Amino acid sequence: MKNILAYISIFILSVTDKLYSQCAMCKAVLESNMQSGEDAVGQGINGGIMYIMFIPYILIAVVGYFLYKHYKKQIAE
């Protein structure tokens, strides 16, 4: 069990440096488009951020619902 947690921790730490770079890239694109007067790109990126943000919450809610139904069914038996 400790080995699995160690591998997961190392994986997460190795990926996080790549995750932070995306924010700077989005900021640079938005700044360059704002200077040229284009607002549609900013709205598209904001829509994409909202889409990416809600997907994990929806997945957690669906899994939670099925776990709730499963445990409720076991109690009834």
Backbone as numpy.savetxt, mean C-alpha at the origin, in Angstrom:
# Nx Ny Nz CAx CAy CAz Cx Cy Cz
11.08 -20.61 13.96 10.25 -19.42 13.96 11.13 -18.16 13.96
12.21 -18.18 14.74 13.10 -17.02 14.79 13.77 -16.78 13.44
14.09 -17.88 12.74 14.72 -17.73 11.42 13.76 -17.07 10.43
12.51 -17.45 10.49 11.53 -16.87 9.58 11.38 -15.37 9.85
11.29 -14.99 11.12 11.19 -13.58 11.47 12.43 -12.80 11.05
13.58 -13.43 11.17 14.82 -12.78 10.75 14.84 -12.56 9.24
14.41 -13.55 8.46 14.36 -13.42 7.01 13.36 -12.33 6.59
12.22 -12.31 7.24 11.22 -11.30 6.92 11.75 -9.91 7.25
12.40 -9.76 8.38 12.96 -8.47 8.78 14.02 -7.99 7.79
14.88 -8.90 7.37 15.93 -8.54 6.41 15.31 -8.14 5.08
14.29 -8.86 4.65 13.62 -8.53 3.40 12.98 -7.15 3.46
12.28 -6.87 4.54 11.61 -5.57 4.69 12.63 -4.45 4.72
13.72 -4.65 5.44 14.75 -3.61 5.50 15.43 -3.39 4.16
15.56 -4.44 3.37 16.22 -4.28 2.07 15.30 -3.62 1.05
14.00 -3.71 1.23 13.05 -3.14 0.28 12.74 -1.68 0.59
12.83 -1.27 1.84 12.37 0.07 2.23 13.15 1.19 1.56
14.42 1.00 1.27 15.17 2.07 0.60 14.63 2.33 -0.81
14.09 1.31 -1.45 13.50 1.49 -2.77 12.13 2.15 -2.69
11.41 1.94 -1.61 10.08 2.52 -1.46 10.14 4.02 -1.28
11.10 4.52 -0.54 11.19 5.95 -0.30 11.54 6.71 -1.57
12.22 6.10 -2.50 12.61 6.81 -3.72 11.42 7.16 -4.59
10.36 6.40 -4.50 9.19 6.68 -5.32 8.55 8.01 -4.95
8.54 8.36 -3.69 7.93 9.63 -3.28 8.66 10.81 -3.90
9.97 10.77 -3.92 10.75 11.85 -4.51 10.50 11.94 -6.01
10.34 10.80 -6.67 10.08 10.80 -8.10 8.72 11.42 -8.40
7.71 11.05 -7.62 6.37 11.62 -7.82 6.41 13.13 -7.59
7.11 13.55 -6.55 7.20 14.97 -6.25 7.87 15.73 -7.39
8.92 15.17 -7.95 9.62 15.83 -9.05 8.73 15.94 -10.29
7.96 14.90 -10.58 7.06 14.94 -11.73 5.98 16.00 -11.52
5.42 16.04 -10.32 4.38 17.02 -10.05 4.91 18.45 -10.11
6.10 18.66 -9.56 6.67 20.00 -9.60 6.96 20.45 -11.03
7.47 19.57 -11.84 7.77 19.96 -13.23 6.50 20.21 -14.01
5.45 19.45 -13.74 4.19 19.66 -14.45 3.47 20.92 -13.96
3.62 21.26 -12.70 3.00 22.48 -12.18 3.68 23.71 -12.78
4.97 23.63 -13.02 5.69 24.75 -13.63 5.24 24.97 -15.07
4.89 23.88 -15.75 4.44 24.01 -17.14 2.94 24.27 -17.22
2.24 24.25 -16.10 0.82 24.60 -16.08 -0.12 23.42 -16.28
0.38 22.20 -16.26 -0.48 21.03 -16.42 -0.96 20.56 -15.06
-2.29 20.43 -14.90 -2.85 19.99 -13.63 -3.39 18.57 -13.72
-3.61 18.06 -14.92 -4.20 16.73 -15.09 -3.29 15.64 -14.55
-1.98 15.81 -14.67 -1.04 14.80 -14.18 -1.13 14.71 -12.66
-1.24 15.85 -12.00 -1.35 15.87 -10.54 -2.60 15.17 -10.07
-3.71 15.38 -10.76 -4.95 14.71 -10.39 -4.84 13.21 -10.63
-4.16 12.82 -11.68 -3.97 11.40 -11.96 -3.12 10.72 -10.90
-2.05 11.39 -10.48 -1.19 10.81 -9.45 -1.93 10.74 -8.12
-2.72 11.76 -7.78 -3.50 11.72 -6.55 -4.52 10.59 -6.59
-5.14 10.37 -7.74 -6.08 9.25 -7.88 -5.37 7.91 -7.71
-4.18 7.80 -8.26 -3.40 6.56 -8.11 -3.00 6.31 -6.68
-2.66 7.36 -5.96 -2.30 7.21 -4.55 -3.50 6.72 -3.75
-4.67 7.29 -4.02 -5.88 6.86 -3.31 -6.19 5.39 -3.63
-6.03 5.00 -4.88 -6.27 3.62 -5.29 -5.32 2.66 -4.56
-4.05 3.01 -4.54 -3.06 2.15 -3.88 -3.29 2.11 -2.37
-3.75 3.21 -1.80 -3.95 3.28 -0.36 -5.12 2.40 0.10
-6.20 2.34 -0.68 -7.39 1.63 -0.23 -7.35 0.12 -0.47
-6.56 -0.36 -1.39 -6.52 -1.79 -1.69 -6.15 -2.64 -0.46
-5.11 -2.32 0.31 -4.81 -3.15 1.48 -5.94 -3.15 2.51
-6.60 -2.01 2.69 -7.71 -1.96 3.65 -8.88 -2.82 3.20
-9.16 -2.82 1.92 -10.24 -3.65 1.41 -9.89 -5.13 1.57
-8.64 -5.50 1.27 -8.23 -6.91 1.44 -8.31 -7.35 2.89
-7.88 -6.49 3.81 -7.94 -6.82 5.23 -9.40 -6.97 5.67
-10.28 -6.12 5.18 -11.69 -6.20 5.54 -12.31 -7.50 5.03
-11.98 -7.91 3.81 -12.53 -9.15 3.25 -12.03 -10.36 4.03
-10.74 -10.40 4.32 -10.18 -11.51 5.10 -10.80 -11.53 6.49
-10.94 -10.38 7.12 -11.56 -10.29 8.44 -13.00 -10.78 8.43
-13.74 -10.44 7.39 -15.12 -10.89 7.27 -15.20 -12.41 7.19
-14.34 -13.01 6.36 -14.37 -14.47 6.23 -13.91 -15.16 7.51
-12.93 -14.59 8.19 -12.51 -15.16 9.47 -13.64 -15.07 10.50
-14.34 -13.96 10.53 -15.46 -13.78 11.43 -16.53 -14.82 11.15
-16.87 -15.01 9.87 -17.89 -16.00 9.51 -17.44 -17.41 9.89
-16.14 -17.70 9.70 -15.61 -19.02 10.03 -15.70 -19.29 11.53
-15.28 -18.34 12.34 -15.32 -18.53 13.79 -16.76 -18.54 14.31
-17.62 -17.74 13.72 -19.03 -17.73 14.11 -19.67 -19.09 13.80
-19.29 -19.70 12.68 -19.80 -21.01 12.29 -19.32 -22.09 13.26
-18.03 -22.00 13.71 -17.50 -22.97 14.64 -18.20 -22.88 15.99
-18.52 -21.69 16.43 -19.20 -21.52 17.72 -20.60 -22.10 17.67
-21.28 -21.96 16.53 -22.65 -22.44 16.38 -22.70 -23.97 16.38
-21.64 -24.62 16.01 -21.64 -26.09 15.94 -21.44 -26.71 17.25
